[in-house]
Amino acid sequence: MTTEIKNPNEEYTVAGTGPYAITWPYGSGAVVATVVKDGVRYVLPTGDYSVSPAESTTTGNLTLGATAAATYAGGQIFLTRSTPAQQGWGGYSGAREKGLEAQLDLITRAMQEFQGAMGRSLRLDNPSVAMAPVAGGVVGFSAELEPTVLTSWTPEGSEVVAAWVAANLFPAADPAEFLAALGINFDPADFTSTTAAGLALLNAADAAAQRTALGLVIGTHVQAYSANLAALAGLAYARGDLITRDASALKRLAIGAAGQVLTTDGTDAFWGAGAGAELLGTITTTSGSTQTLSGLDLTDYRFLIAVIDGVSSSATWALSYPETGCTLGAGL
């Protein structure tokens, strides 16, 4: 058989499972399917498509699986051929056949080397014209997405910076020098729409300098992280609660029962009658009335603590203990 002149490259728009025509001969496993969608290139695994027939000396068809067809719908699919370079002819008699075998082996080795070099090079999925080298030029793409050599262009300064920052291509050193090496004149003064404050932030040496420029120095302008503040923010509060601390962290101390006082055991605070104290009783009274808590024997007590709750600061009240003749109160 002979191989006709044919460029083993087909390009289609993905629209359903296909089939997509293969217009050149191919061997088993030699058809490669590549999809470009939204600027991203995908080499499809063989499980995403099938080729019929498996090998052909003329033409065939490629059919996408349903999942691949849905995933890459609207993208461009490129069908190419990658034939392993293998020489299977052997000469068995005569110097002429042996010489032909040696020559075919030599050609096959050269093809294998060429395939390896191509696999390590930058390649395009669609055939393109050759580019002429230009001193100081860089490889780019035209408006028609054809590769070309760019010698100069004048995008807006903010667009240049945004593009390089988005691609994370600014070095840790001076970005202006980096752009100058690419033939791009970068001058902060060209950023007419950028404020002085914005330029100062861009020119700051490091994150600490940026915080200073913004007036956000930690510990000076803003509160530094504090485990105590974090614990305090995590507490749920109710009316009358107090904040105390146990052996390790801040905690909420709920309001005590009526008549209890805040006391301590020398380590923790809590509500109670107080260390060494006893709740003798409670009474409720109304405005203009008198209530008596009788039967109190204070012989063995050194102090009498009265807790007055719910009395206006402008009210008049009195507490007396007739046995001693003592009276205390407010507004008297």
RADABEL-V78699 format. One record per pair of residues at least 24 apart in sequence whose ideal C-beta (glycine too) atoms are under 10 Angstrom apart, sorted by the first residue. I is the first residue (numbers start at 1). GAP is how many residues later the second one is. D is the distance in Angstrom with one decimal. If there is no record, write none. Layout:
# RADABEL-V78699
I_GAP_D / I_GAP_D
This chain:
# RADABEL-V78699
1_24_8.5 / 1_56_6.1 / 3_54_9.1 / 4_54_9.7 / 6_75_9.5 / 7_73_9.5 / 7_74_9.7 / 7_120_6.7 / 8_24_9.6 / 8_71_8.1 / 8_72_6.0 / 8_73_3.8 / 8_74_9.0 / 8_75_8.6 / 9_69_6.7 / 9_70_7.2 / 9_71_5.4 / 9_72_8.2 / 9_116_8.0 / 9_117_7.4 / 9_118_6.3 / 10_52_8.7 / 10_67_8.4 / 10_68_7.0 / 10_69_4.1 / 10_70_7.9 / 10_71_9.8 / 11_25_9.5 / 11_65_6.0 / 11_66_7.3 / 11_67_5.4 / 11_68_7.8 / 11_69_9.8 / 11_114_7.5 / 11_115_5.9 / 11_116_9.2 / 12_50_9.2 / 12_63_9.8 / 12_64_7.3 / 12_65_5.2 / 12_66_8.2 / 12_67_7.6 / 13_60_9.1 / 13_61_7.0 / 13_62_7.5 / 13_63_6.1 / 13_64_7.5 / 14_50_7.2 / 14_54_8.4 / 14_55_6.5 / 14_56_9.4 / 14_57_9.0 / 14_58_4.8 / 14_59_5.5 / 14_60_6.4 / 14_61_5.0 / 14_62_7.3 / 14_63_5.1 / 15_54_8.3 / 15_58_7.0 / 15_59_7.9 / 15_60_10.0 / 15_62_9.7 / 16_47_9.7 / 16_48_7.8 / 16_50_9.2 / 16_53_5.6 / 16_54_9.2 / 16_57_8.0 / 17_32_8.8 / 17_33_9.7 / 17_45_9.8 / 17_46_5.5 / 17_47_4.7 / 17_48_7.1 / 17_49_6.2 / 17_50_9.9 / 17_51_8.2 / 17_52_4.6 / 17_53_9.3 / 18_31_8.2 / 18_32_9.6 / 18_43_6.9 / 18_44_6.3 / 18_45_4.6 / 18_46_5.5 / 18_51_7.6 / 18_59_8.8 / 19_30_9.8 / 19_31_9.3 / 19_32_9.5 / 19_33_7.5 / 19_41_8.8 / 19_42_3.6 / 19_43_6.3 / 19_44_4.7 / 19_45_8.7 / 20_29_8.8 / 20_41_6.7 / 20_42_4.8 / 20_43_7.5 / 20_44_7.6 / 20_57_6.5 / 20_59_6.4 / 21_38_6.8 / 21_39_8.0 / 21_40_6.0 / 21_41_8.1 / 21_58_8.5 / 22_29_7.2 / 22_30_9.3 / 22_34_7.6 / 22_36_9.5 / 22_37_5.8 / 22_38_4.4 / 22_39_6.2 / 22_40_6.0 / 22_57_5.9 / 22_59_8.5 / 23_35_9.0 / 23_36_5.4 / 23_37_8.9 / 23_56_9.0 / 24_32_8.9 / 24_34_8.5 / 24_35_7.0 / 24_36_9.0 / 24_55_9.2 / 24_56_9.9 / 24_57_6.7 / 25_30_8.4 / 25_31_5.8 / 25_32_4.8 / 25_33_6.0 / 25_34_7.6 / 25_35_8.6 / 25_56_8.6 / 25_58_9.6 / 26_25_7.7 / 26_27_9.6 / 26_28_9.3 / 26_29_6.3 / 26_30_6.1 / 26_31_8.9 / 26_32_9.6 / 26_33_8.9 / 26_34_6.7 / 26_53_9.4 / 26_54_9.8 / 26_55_5.3 / 26_56_9.4 / 26_57_7.4 / 27_27_9.0 / 27_28_5.1 / 27_29_8.7 / 27_30_9.5 / 27_54_8.3 / 27_55_9.6 / 27_56_5.7 / 27_57_7.8 / 27_59_9.8 / 28_25_9.3 / 28_26_5.1 / 28_27_4.3 / 28_28_9.6 / 29_25_8.1 / 29_26_8.3 / 29_53_8.7 / 29_54_9.4 / 29_55_8.5 / 30_25_7.6 / 30_50_9.2 / 30_51_5.2 / 30_52_5.8 / 30_53_4.8 / 30_54_7.6 / 31_24_9.3 / 31_25_9.7 / 31_29_7.7 / 31_31_6.3 / 31_48_6.3 / 31_49_7.7 / 31_50_6.2 / 31_51_8.1 / 31_52_9.8 / 32_46_8.3 / 32_47_7.4 / 32_48_4.9 / 32_49_7.0 / 32_50_5.1 / 33_29_6.2 / 33_31_7.9 / 33_35_8.8 / 33_39_9.7 / 33_44_6.2 / 33_45_7.4 / 33_46_6.0 / 33_47_8.2 / 34_41_9.9 / 34_42_8.9 / 34_43_7.2 / 34_44_4.6 / 34_45_8.1 / 34_46_7.0 / 34_91_5.7 / 35_29_9.2 / 35_33_8.2 / 35_36_8.6 / 35_37_4.5 / 35_40_4.8 / 35_41_6.9 / 35_42_5.0 / 35_43_7.6 / 35_90_9.2 / 36_36_9.1 / 36_39_6.0 / 36_40_4.9 / 36_41_8.2 / 36_42_7.4 / 36_89_6.2 / 36_90_9.1 / 37_34_8.5 / 37_35_5.5 / 37_36_8.4 / 37_37_6.7 / 37_38_3.0 / 37_39_7.4 / 37_40_9.2 / 38_34_9.9 / 38_36_8.8 / 38_37_7.5 / 40_35_8.9 / 41_34_9.6 / 41_35_9.8 / 41_37_9.2 / 41_84_7.2 / 42_26_9.3 / 42_29_8.7 / 42_30_7.0 / 42_33_8.1 / 42_35_9.6 / 43_35_9.9 / 44_24_6.4 / 44_27_9.7 / 44_28_8.1 / 44_33_8.2 / 48_24_8.7 / 49_28_9.1 / 49_30_9.5 / 51_28_9.4 / 76_49_7.6 / 76_50_8.2 / 77_48_9.3 / 78_46_9.5 / 78_47_4.2 / 78_48_7.0 / 79_46_9.9 / 80_43_9.8 / 80_45_7.8 / 82_33_7.9 / 82_36_9.7 / 82_37_9.3 / 83_28_9.1 / 83_32_8.8 / 84_24_9.9 / 84_27_9.6 / 84_28_8.5 / 84_31_8.4 / 85_24_8.0 / 85_25_8.6 / 85_26_3.9 / 85_27_4.4 / 85_28_8.8 / 85_29_8.1 / 85_30_5.9 / 85_31_9.5 / 86_25_9.3 / 86_26_8.5 / 87_24_9.0 / 87_25_9.6 / 122_25_9.5 / 136_46_9.7 / 136_47_6.1 / 137_46_8.4 / 138_44_6.5 / 138_45_7.3 / 138_46_9.9 / 150_32_9.9 / 150_33_8.7 / 151_32_7.9 / 152_31_6.8 / 152_32_9.3 / 152_33_10.0 / 153_30_9.0 / 153_31_8.5 / 154_30_9.4 / 154_31_9.2 / 155_29_8.6 / 156_34_8.7 / 156_35_9.2 / 156_36_10.0 / 156_37_9.1 / 157_27_9.0 / 157_28_9.1 / 157_29_7.0 / 157_30_7.6 / 157_31_8.3 / 157_32_9.4 / 157_33_4.5 / 157_34_5.5 / 157_35_8.8 / 157_36_9.3 / 157_37_8.6 / 158_32_9.0 / 158_33_6.2 / 158_34_9.6 / 158_35_6.9 / 158_36_7.2 / 160_24_6.2 / 160_25_9.9 / 160_26_7.2 / 160_30_9.7 / 161_25_7.8 / 161_27_9.7 / 161_30_8.2 / 161_33_9.6 / 161_41_8.5 / 175_27_9.1 / 242_27_7.7 / 242_29_9.1 / 244_24_7.2 / 244_25_5.0 / 244_26_8.7 / 245_24_9.1 / 258_24_6.8 / 258_26_9.7 / 258_49_8.9 / 258_51_7.2 / 258_52_9.8 / 259_48_6.3 / 259_50_8.2 / 260_47_8.6 / 261_44_7.1 / 261_46_6.6 / 273_32_9.5 / 274_29_9.7 / 274_31_7.4 / 276_25_9.7 / 276_26_9.3 / 276_27_9.6 / 277_24_8.7 / 277_26_8.1 / 277_28_7.0 / 279_26_9.8 / 279_28_9.7 / 280_24_8.4 / 280_25_9.6 / 280_26_10.0 / 282_25_8.7 / 282_27_9.4 / 284_25_9.9 / 284_26_9.2 / 285_26_9.8 / 285_32_8.9 / 287_24_9.8 / 287_25_9.6 / 287_28_7.8 / 287_29_9.7 / 287_30_9.7 / 290_28_9.2 / 290_30_10.0 / 292_28_10.0 / 292_30_9.8 / 293_26_9.7 / 296_25_8.2 / 296_27_8.9 / 297_26_9.7 / 298_25_7.8 / 298_26_8.4 / 304_24_9.9
